[in-house]
Amino acid sequence: MGLKLDNWYESYYLRLPWRRNLFLAFVVLTLLMTYAALRYINIADLRNPSLVYLTVLNQPVLYKERINTYHIQNIDKEATKEIDKTWVEVDKTWPSLQSTSITLGELQEKYNRCKSVSVRVNSECKLVHSNFSFVWKSHSKSAKTNVDDFNRMNLASSCCAYFYDELMRPAPSADLFSWEKDYLSSPYLQNLEDIAWANHSTISIESMKDGVYSLGSRIKLNIVLFNGRKEHRTLGGDKIEVWLVSKDLKAAIAADVTDNSDGTYTAVTLLPWSGSVKVNAAIAHHRELFRTMCYIQRVFKTTHSFVGNFISGTASEATPCSPFPSLPEYSQDEMCNFTAINGFPWFCGRPVKRDYLNCSHFVSVTKLNLPSYLPLTEAEEKLLNMTETQRPFLIPNNITIKVVPDASNAAKVLPPPQEKCNQRSLAMTFEERNSDGFFYKGKWRPLNCELPNVDLEFLLKCLSNTMMILVGDSNGRAQYTNIIKMVPCVEKIKMTSVAWHAPLRCENNTFNISIQFYPHKLPFYGSKEESLKNEVLYSEVTILDSIPNVGKYIVYIHNFLHMVPFHLSLSEHHLKLVRQAVKRVLARNPQVIIVYQSAHSAYDRTPMNKHKMGVFLLEMQKSLLKDLGERVMFVNTWPMTVAMANSEGHPQFSEMFTDLYFGSVCQRV
């Protein structure tokens, strides 16, 4: 946007030719003097914010020279050793890098590449990288600039402008998760031939007798991974998924896979139906991808960023936001802490227009466009792209199993267990494995219990005189939609758009049923350039704490795709707070039942999709929410989505999830 001159400028200076010429000459002279001043100042110091840390070495000049040398190609080996030694010394001052293999040398190398690529593709990025101090903060002290601020930060994001000590140096958590420590003990990826290649890897079946198995028997499969040079992998950590399918029967089951930590994996599963069964195996995610994601989340905290909008009658401004107090260009004393109003950690940069705006003027958040580039090696970038465009990485095989009915029984499928799912202990749902259920003729069949018929009569008995509250994201909203299709009710709050990020409510006065949906609190990603207001988002903790001592309530909770782009210490903190709130409401009201839907597997092919760390969130959800008693159910959707080789962020068979939890929590005896 161009600058607007006030009326007195226009009337006094610009209408008379000689005055206009004098004014233009003054402007040109000012620009020339500014350029000369900038040439005189060594702006290289501004280009590399990591130089701020040189004071800890008490050798700022020496260290600056070494960094500048680092950019020079073909430096001799002795100089390289000296630079590497210096990086190691400084690494000790970076909490985010402690106990990891990440070094400042790695960061500098990746930033240099990212900067070069972004400038080559977009010439505007050259201006961004020339001086980082004009990127993430507003410059005007009085204008309404939130739209311009947003556009500028979008450009910064697309130009890989993340190299800020305020962002990178702080650790997102005091300790590393065990799996995080494992992945970050490995060096960063520099050659794609080092990763496991599915087309070189093998899968075989143990003790296969003429390809014929009896119904109900178990099979064991061995997977051996090889890299691009056809060398056997010697480390574990790749995520392998195995599933069996009979397309003609619309039947599928996932296998339980064990990582042997030596590049081999063992898969075991049941054969619950008869017929011709095809074995499928895939590298769902590579060890090196997890290393890359752990590095991104540890150093940059997220792959998907937000800005906060501050608006008053006279001014507006947008600043970066995060659930971590680590923002580019903002020290911690320059932040607004909105944890109290969000219910979970949330921080935004404080507006620079202090005379017009303060933290109380925060009104909404907007997600930034996905970054065009991240500080990665070329190999890491290609692996990320492969993951988002080519999955599943199928391991080739021609294993087809013939499953025949038992000689003493002509049944074509295993009979259901005698125990009904709504008679079984809900605590057992936290122990279920991938192979504890299967699809047959398009319907999900648990192997530990029999699902009742979840029809209208069943649901009306279940939900009569009940308030059902659903808190979550768009997958939670899908559950709300499933339920109001199954239960007749009048929509008191309707969706008026496909992407609806606000509460919903549907009521049946005849049976005294209220069904309500609430989108969870930040981080919550709205639509592109949508200004998402704080008042339309709700905290699970606040909702649970608002439930009275009496009355029937079923509370459904789902947190997944809006959480996993951030370092998973955020999810851990979130789940611990939810757990305490669940304990309080269960102790207070004996008629409350909690349903928690898990993360799910997806071969999502959308750019920068959010599924990469889901497997770690799944285990975290199980471990942090178990042992809460007989009124808490864990809806484990992972086995279903693996068996179906699900490719959607929003699984198209979500009604199976609905039937599973209603069939388990309703009419319990």
C-alpha positions in Angstrom: 0.0 0.0 0.0 1.3 3.5 -0.8 1.6 6.3 1.7 -1.2 8.8 1.8 -0.3 12.5 2.1 -2.4 14.8 4.3 -4.4 17.6 2.7 -2.1 20.4 3.8 0.8 18.7 2.1 -1.2 18.5 -1.1 -2.3 22.1 -1.0 0.9 23.8 0.2 3.7 21.8 -1.3 2.5 20.1 -4.4 0.2 22.6 -6.2 2.9 25.1 -7.1 5.6 23.7 -9.5 8.7 25.2 -7.8 7.5 24.0 -4.4 6.8 20.5 -5.8 10.3 20.4 -7.3 11.9 21.5 -4.1 9.9 18.9 -2.2 10.9 16.1 -4.6 14.6 17.2 -4.4 14.4 17.0 -0.6 12.9 13.5 -0.8 15.7 12.3 -3.2 18.4 13.8 -1.0 17.0 12.1 2.1 16.9 8.7 0.4 20.5 9.1 -0.8 21.7 10.0 2.7 19.9 7.1 4.2 21.5 4.7 1.6 24.9 6.1 2.4 24.3 5.6 6.1 23.2 2.0 5.6 26.3 1.3 3.5 28.5 2.6 6.2 26.8 0.4 8.9 27.8 -3.2 8.8 24.3 -4.6 8.3 25.7 -8.2 8.2 25.2 -8.1 12.0 21.5 -7.5 11.4 21.3 -10.3 8.9 22.4 -13.0 11.3 20.5 -12.6 14.6 22.5 -15.5 16.1 25.3 -12.9 16.5 23.3 -11.6 19.5 24.7 -14.5 21.4 28.3 -13.6 20.8 28.4 -11.7 24.1 28.5 -15.0 25.9 31.9 -15.7 24.4 33.3 -12.3 25.1 34.8 -12.5 21.6 32.2 -10.8 19.4 34.6 -9.6 16.7 36.4 -12.9 16.3 33.2 -14.9 16.2 31.6 -12.5 13.6 34.6 -13.1 11.4 34.2 -16.8 11.7 30.6 -16.7 10.7 31.3 -14.5 7.7 34.0 -17.0 6.7 31.5 -19.8 7.0 29.7 -18.4 3.9 32.8 -18.6 1.8 33.0 -21.7 -0.4 36.1 -23.9 -0.6 37.5 -22.9 2.8 40.4 -25.1 3.9 40.0 -28.0 6.2 41.8 -26.4 9.2 39.5 -23.4 9.0 36.5 -25.6 8.9 37.7 -27.5 12.0 38.1 -24.2 13.8 34.6 -23.0 12.8 33.0 -26.3 13.9 34.8 -26.1 17.2 33.4 -22.6 17.8 29.9 -23.8 16.9 30.2 -26.5 19.6 31.2 -24.0 22.2 28.2 -21.8 21.5 25.8 -24.7 21.3 26.1 -25.1 25.0 24.3 -21.8 25.5 21.3 -22.9 23.4 18.8 -24.9 25.6 16.9 -26.1 22.5 20.0 -27.9 21.2 21.1 -29.5 24.4 21.1 -33.4 24.4 20.7 -33.4 20.7 22.9 -33.8 17.6 21.7 -30.4 16.3 24.5 -27.8 16.1 24.5 -24.1 15.1 26.6 -25.2 12.1 23.6 -27.3 10.9 21.3 -24.4 11.5 23.5 -22.0 9.6 24.0 -24.4 6.7 20.3 -24.9 6.4 19.5 -21.3 6.7 22.0 -20.4 4.0 20.4 -22.9 1.6 16.9 -21.8 2.5 17.8 -18.1 2.0 19.4 -18.8 -1.4 16.5 -20.9 -2.7 13.8 -18.4 -1.5 15.6 -15.5 -3.1 16.1 -17.3 -6.4 12.4 -18.1 -6.6 11.0 -14.9 -5.2 13.0 -11.7 -5.6 11.1 -10.0 -2.8 12.8 -12.4 -0.4 16.1 -10.6 -0.9 14.6 -7.5 0.9 13.3 -9.7 3.7 16.8 -11.3 4.2 18.6 -8.0 4.0 17.3 -6.9 7.3 15.3 -9.1 9.5 14.2 -6.3 11.8 11.6 -5.1 9.3 9.8 -8.5 9.1 7.8 -9.5 12.2 7.1 -6.1 13.8 4.9 -3.3 12.6 6.6 0.0 11.8 3.9 2.6 11.8 3.1 4.0 15.2 -0.4 5.2 14.5 -1.9 3.6 11.3 -4.3 0.7 11.0 -1.8 -1.8 9.7 -3.0 -5.3 10.7 -3.7 -6.3 7.0 -0.3 -5.0 5.9 1.4 -6.7 8.9 -0.3 -10.0 8.0 0.9 -9.7 4.4 4.4 -8.8 5.4 4.6 -11.8 7.8 3.2 -14.1 5.2 6.0 -13.0 2.9 8.5 -13.6 5.7 7.1 -17.1 6.2 7.4 -17.9 2.5 10.9 -16.5 2.5 12.2 -18.8 5.3 12.7 -15.8 7.6 12.8 -17.9 10.8 16.5 -17.4 11.9 15.8 -15.5 15.1 17.5 -16.2 18.4 14.3 -15.3 20.3 12.6 -18.1 18.4 15.3 -20.8 18.1 17.2 -20.6 21.3 14.6 -21.4 24.0 13.8 -25.1 24.5 10.0 -26.0 24.1 10.4 -28.4 27.1 13.0 -29.0 29.8 13.4 -32.6 28.8 13.3 -34.5 25.5 10.7 -37.3 25.0 12.4 -40.7 24.8 11.6 -41.0 21.1 12.6 -37.4 20.5 16.0 -38.0 22.1 16.5 -41.1 19.9 15.8 -39.4 16.6 17.7 -36.3 17.6 20.8 -38.4 18.4 21.1 -39.1 14.7 22.8 -36.7 12.2 20.7 -34.8 9.8 19.8 -36.2 6.4 22.1 -35.3 3.5 21.5 -38.1 1.1 18.2 -39.8 0.2 20.0 -43.0 -0.4 20.5 -43.3 3.3 16.7 -43.7 4.0 14.8 -46.9 3.8 13.6 -47.6 0.3 10.3 -49.5 0.1 11.1 -51.0 -3.3 14.3 -52.5 -2.0 12.8 -53.8 1.2 11.1 -57.1 1.8 8.3 -58.8 3.6 7.9 -62.5 4.1 5.5 -64.8 6.0 6.6 -67.3 8.6 5.6 -71.0 8.3 3.4 -70.6 5.3 2.0 -74.0 4.3 0.8 -73.9 0.7 -0.7 -70.5 1.3 -3.6 -72.0 3.3 -4.6 -71.0 6.8 -7.5 -71.9 9.1 -10.0 -69.2 10.1 -9.0 -67.7 13.4 -5.3 -68.6 13.2 -2.6 -66.0 13.6 0.1 -65.2 11.1 3.6 -63.7 11.6 5.3 -61.5 9.0 8.9 -60.3 8.9 9.9 -57.0 7.3 13.5 -56.2 6.4 14.4 -52.6 5.4 17.1 -51.7 2.9 18.4 -48.3 2.0 18.8 -46.8 -1.5 22.2 -48.5 -1.9 20.4 -51.9 -1.1 22.3 -52.0 2.2 20.5 -53.5 5.2 19.2 -50.9 7.7 20.8 -51.3 11.1 18.6 -48.9 13.1 14.9 -48.9 13.9 12.6 -46.0 14.2 10.8 -46.2 10.8 7.1 -46.4 11.2 5.8 -49.5 9.5 2.2 -50.3 8.9 0.8 -53.7 7.8 -2.8 -54.6 6.9 -4.7 -57.4 5.3 -7.5 -56.9 2.8 -10.2 -58.9 1.0 -11.8 -56.3 -1.3 -14.6 -58.5 -2.4 -15.8 -58.9 1.2 -15.0 -55.3 2.2 -12.9 -56.8 4.9 -9.7 -55.5 6.4 -7.6 -55.8 9.5 -4.4 -54.0 10.8 -1.5 -55.9 12.2 0.5 -55.2 15.4 4.0 -54.3 14.4 7.1 -54.6 16.6 10.2 -52.6 15.9 13.2 -54.8 16.5 15.6 -51.8 16.6 17.8 -53.3 13.9 16.1 -52.4 10.6 13.7 -55.4 10.9 10.1 -55.4 12.0 7.7 -58.2 13.1 4.0 -58.0 12.3 1.4 -60.3 13.9 -2.4 -60.4 13.2 -5.4 -62.6 13.3 -7.3 -64.1 10.3 -10.9 -63.4 11.3 -12.6 -64.1 8.0 -12.3 -66.8 5.3 -11.4 -66.1 1.6 -8.5 -64.8 -0.4 -6.6 -62.3 1.7 -3.9 -59.9 0.4 -1.1 -58.7 2.6 -0.1 -55.0 2.4 2.9 -53.3 4.0 4.2 -49.8 3.9 6.8 -47.4 5.3 4.3 -45.0 6.7 7.1 -42.6 7.9 10.8 -42.7 7.7 13.1 -42.4 10.7 14.8 -39.5 8.9 11.4 -37.7 8.5 10.9 -38.0 12.3 14.3 -36.6 12.9 13.5 -33.7 10.6 10.2 -33.0 12.3 11.8 -33.3 15.8 14.4 -30.8 14.7 11.8 -28.4 13.3 9.6 -28.6 16.4 12.6 -28.4 18.8 14.1 -25.3 17.2 11.3 -23.5 15.4 8.5 -24.9 17.6 6.0 -25.4 14.7 5.4 -25.8 11.0 2.2 -23.8 11.0 2.2 -20.2 12.4 -0.3 -17.7 13.6 -0.7 -14.0 13.9 -2.8 -12.1 16.5 -5.0 -9.2 15.5 -5.1 -6.2 17.9 -7.7 -3.6 17.0 -9.0 -0.3 18.6 -11.0 2.6 17.2 -7.8 4.4 16.0 -5.3 1.7 15.2 -4.7 -1.9 14.4 -1.7 -4.3 14.3 -0.9 -7.9 13.7 1.9 -9.7 15.6 3.1 -13.3 15.7 1.5 -15.7 18.2 2.4 -19.1 19.6 1.6 -21.4 22.5 5.3 -21.1 23.3 6.8 -17.8 24.6 9.3 -17.9 21.7 8.5 -15.4 19.0 10.7 -14.0 16.2 11.9 -10.4 17.1 10.1 -10.4 20.5 11.8 -10.8 23.8 9.6 -12.3 26.5 9.0 -9.0 28.1 7.6 -7.8 24.8 4.8 -10.4 24.8 1.2 -10.5 25.8 0.4 -13.6 27.8 -3.2 -14.8 27.0 -3.0 -18.1 28.8 -5.6 -17.0 31.3 -8.3 -16.3 28.7 -7.3 -19.2 26.4 -7.2 -21.8 29.2 -4.0 -23.2 27.7 -0.6 -21.4 26.9 -0.9 -18.7 24.3 1.4 -15.7 23.6 1.4 -12.9 21.1 3.8 -10.1 20.4 2.8 -6.9 22.2 1.8 -4.1 19.7 4.4 -1.5 19.0 1.7 1.2 18.8 1.7 1.7 22.6 -0.2 5.0 22.5 -3.1 3.3 20.8 -2.9 -0.5 21.4 -2.2 -2.8 24.3 -2.8 -6.4 25.2 -6.4 -5.8 25.9 -7.1 -5.0 22.3 -6.4 -8.6 21.2 -9.5 -9.7 19.2 -8.6 -12.7 17.0 -6.0 -14.9 15.3 -5.3 -15.7 11.7 -3.2 -18.5 10.4 -0.3 -17.6 8.2 -0.1 -19.3 4.8 2.1 -22.4 4.9 5.8 -21.6 4.5 7.1 -22.1 1.0 10.5 -23.2 2.5 11.8 -24.4 5.8 15.5 -24.4 6.9 16.3 -27.9 5.6 18.9 -29.7 3.6 17.9 -30.5 0.0 17.5 -34.2 1.0 15.2 -33.3 3.9 13.1 -31.1 1.7 12.8 -33.9 -0.9 11.8 -36.4 1.8 9.2 -34.0 3.2 7.8 -33.6 -0.4 7.8 -37.3 -1.0 6.0 -37.9 2.2 3.3 -35.4 1.1 2.9 -36.6 -2.5 3.8 -40.3 -2.7 2.7 -42.1 0.4 2.0 -44.9 1.1 5.5 -46.2 0.4 4.3 -49.8 -0.4 6.8 -52.6 0.2 6.3 -54.9 -2.9 5.1 -58.4 -2.3 2.8 -61.0 -3.8 1.7 -62.6 -0.6 -1.9 -63.8 -0.8 -3.3 -66.1 1.9 -6.1 -68.5 1.5 -8.1 -68.7 4.7 -10.5 -71.6 5.0 -13.2 -72.3 7.6 -12.4 -74.6 10.5 -13.2 -78.2 9.7 -15.6 -78.4 12.6 -17.4 -75.2 11.7 -18.5 -73.9 8.4 -18.7 -70.3 9.5 -17.0 -67.8 7.1 -16.2 -65.2 9.8 -15.3 -65.4 13.5 -18.4 -65.2 15.7 -18.7 -62.2 17.9 -17.7 -62.5 21.6 -20.5 -63.2 24.1 -19.8 -60.0 26.1 -21.5 -56.9 24.8 -19.4 -53.8 24.4 -21.7 -51.8 26.7 -21.1 -54.5 29.4 -17.3 -54.5 29.0 -15.0 -52.4 31.2 -14.4 -49.0 29.5 -10.9 -49.0 31.0 -10.0 -51.9 28.7 -10.4 -49.5 25.7 -7.0 -48.0 26.6 -5.3 -51.4 26.1 -6.6 -52.2 22.6 -4.1 -53.1 19.9 -4.3 -52.7 16.1 -5.5 -56.3 15.6 -8.3 -56.1 18.2 -11.0 -55.4 15.5 -11.6 -55.7 11.8 -13.9 -54.6 9.0 -16.3 -57.1 7.5 -18.8 -56.3 4.8 -18.0 -52.6 5.4 -18.8 -52.7 9.2 -16.4 -52.5 12.1 -16.3 -55.6 14.4 -14.4 -55.4 17.7 -12.8 -58.7 18.6 -13.1 -58.1 22.4 -16.9 -57.5 22.5 -20.0 -57.4 20.4 -21.4 -54.0 19.4 -25.1 -53.7 19.9 -27.3 -52.4 17.0 -26.9 -48.6 17.2 -30.3 -47.6 15.8 -32.7 -44.8 16.6 -34.5 -46.7 19.3 -31.1 -47.5 21.0 -30.0 -43.9 20.7 -33.2 -42.4 22.1 -33.0 -44.6 25.1 -29.3 -43.6 25.5 -29.7 -39.9 25.1 -33.1 -39.3 26.7 -32.7 -36.5 29.4 -29.1 -36.1 28.4 -26.9 -33.3 27.3 -24.2 -34.4 24.9 -21.3 -32.0 24.5 -18.6 -32.4 21.8 -15.4 -30.4 22.0 -12.9 -30.6 19.2 -11.9 -29.7 15.7 -13.5 -30.4 12.3 -13.4 -34.2 13.1 -15.3 -33.5 16.2 -17.7 -31.4 14.2 -18.1 -34.4 11.9 -19.2 -36.5 14.9 -21.8 -33.8 15.7 -23.1 -34.0 12.2 -23.2 -37.8 12.3 -25.2 -37.7 15.6 -27.8 -35.1 14.5 -28.4 -37.2 11.3 -29.1 -40.2 13.6 -31.2 -38.4 16.2 -34.1 -36.2 15.2 -33.6 -32.7 16.6 -34.1 -29.1 15.8 -31.0 -27.1 15.0 -30.9 -24.1 17.2 -27.5 -23.0 15.8 -26.9 -24.0 12.2 -23.8 -24.2 10.0 -24.1 -21.5 7.4 -20.8 -22.4 5.7 -18.9 -25.6 5.0 -15.9 -24.4 7.1 -17.7 -23.6 10.3 -15.6 -22.7 13.3 -18.2 -21.8 16.0 -20.6 -23.5 18.4 -23.5 -25.6 17.2 -26.6 -26.8 19.0 -29.5 -29.2 18.2 -32.3 -30.1 20.6 -35.1 -32.7 20.9 -37.7 -31.4 23.4 -39.8 -34.6 23.3 -36.9 -36.7 24.8 -35.1 -33.7 26.5 -32.0 -34.2 24.4 -29.4 -31.4 23.8 -26.5 -32.0 21.4 -23.8 -29.3 21.4 -20.5 -28.8 19.6 -17.7 -26.4 20.6 -14.5 -25.8 18.7 -11.5 -26.1 21.1 -9.3 -23.3 22.2 -6.1 -22.1 20.5 -4.2 -23.4 18.7 -7.1 -23.7 16.2 -6.6 -23.2 12.5 -9.4 -21.4 10.8 -9.8 -21.1 7.0 -7.3 -19.2 4.9 -7.2 -15.5 6.0 -10.1 -16.1 8.4 -10.0 -13.9 11.5 -10.9 -16.4 14.2 -12.3 -14.6 17.3 -11.4 -15.9 20.8 -15.0 -15.9 22.0 -16.1 -18.7 19.5 -13.5 -21.1 20.9 -14.0 -23.1 24.2 -11.7 -24.8 26.6 -12.4 -28.4 27.5 -11.3 -27.7 31.0 -13.8 -24.8 31.4 -16.6 -26.9 29.9 -15.9 -29.8 32.2 -15.7 -27.6 35.2 -19.0 -26.0 34.3 -21.0 -29.3 34.5 -23.1 -29.3 37.6 -23.3 -32.1 40.3 -26.5 -33.6 38.8 -27.8 -34.5 35.4 -26.8 -36.9 32.6 -23.9 -35.8 30.4 -21.8 -37.5 27.7 -18.7 -35.4 26.9 -16.8 -36.2 23.7 -13.3 -34.7 23.3 -10.9 -34.8 20.4 -7.6 -33.0 20.0 -5.3 -33.9 17.1 -4.6 -32.0 13.9 -4.5 -28.5 15.4 -2.1 -29.7 18.1 0.5 -31.8 16.4 2.1 -29.0 14.3 3.6 -27.8 17.6 6.2 -29.4 19.7 4.3 -32.2 21.5 5.1 -30.9 25.0 2.1 -28.6 24.2 -0.1 -31.7 23.8 1.3 -33.2 26.9 0.5 -30.1 29.0 -2.9 -29.9 27.4 -3.8 -33.6 28.2 -2.6 -33.2 31.8 -5.0 -30.3 32.3 -7.8 -32.2 30.7 -7.1 -35.2 32.9 -7.4 -33.2 36.1 -10.7 -31.6 34.8 -12.0 -35.1 34.0 -11.2 -36.3 37.5 -13.0 -33.4 39.0 -16.2 -33.8 37.1 -16.3 -37.6 37.6 -15.9 -37.1 41.4 -18.6 -34.4 41.3 -21.3 -36.0 39.1 -21.9 -39.8 39.0 -23.8 -39.5 35.7 -21.1 -38.1 33.5 -19.4 -40.3 30.8 -16.3 -39.1 29.0 -15.5 -40.2 25.4 -12.0 -39.3 24.1 -11.3 -39.9 20.4 -7.7 -40.7 19.5 -5.4 -39.5 16.7 -5.8 -41.4 13.5 -3.6 -42.7 10.7 -3.7 -41.0 7.3 -1.7 -41.2 4.1 -2.5 -37.5 3.6 -1.1 -36.0 0.4 -1.9 -32.3 1.1 1.1 -29.9 1.4 2.6 -29.6 4.9 -0.1 -31.9 6.3 -0.3 -32.4 10.0 -0.2 -36.2 10.4 3.5 -36.8 10.7 3.7 -36.9 14.5 0.3 -38.5 15.1 1.7 -41.9 16.2 3.5 -40.2 19.1 0.4 -38.2 20.1 -1.6 -41.5 20.1 0.7 -43.1 22.7 0.6 -39.9 24.7 -3.2 -39.8 24.7 -3.3 -43.4 25.9 -0.8 -43.0 28.7 -2.1 -39.7 30.1 -5.8 -40.4 30.1 -5.9 -44.1 31.3 -6.7 -45.2 34.8 -9.5 -42.7 35.3 -12.1 -45.3 36.0 -15.1 -47.0 34.4 -16.7 -43.9 32.9 -13.9 -42.9 30.5 -13.7 -44.5 27.1 -10.8 -44.2 24.7 -12.0 -44.4 21.1 -8.9 -45.8 19.3 -9.4 -44.9 15.7 -5.9 -45.9 14.7 -6.6 -49.6 13.9 -9.6 -48.6 11.7 -7.7 -46.0 9.7 -4.7 -48.3 9.2 -6.9 -51.2 8.1 -8.6 -48.9 5.6 -5.3 -47.4 4.4 -7.1 -44.1 5.1 -5.8 -41.1 3.1 -8.0 -38.4 4.5 -7.5 -35.9 7.3 -11.2 -36.3 7.8 -11.9 -40.1 7.4 -14.9 -40.8 5.2 -16.1 -43.6 7.5 -16.3 -41.6 10.7 -19.8 -43.0 11.4 -17.9 -46.2 12.4 -16.3 -44.2 15.3 -19.8 -42.9 16.3 -21.3 -46.5 16.4 -18.3 -47.7 18.4 -18.6 -45.2 21.2 -22.4 -45.2 21.4 -22.4 -49.0 21.4 -19.9 -48.9 24.3 -21.2 -46.2 26.6 -24.9 -46.4 26.1 -27.3 -48.4 28.3 -24.4 -49.8 30.4 -25.5 -52.4 33.0 
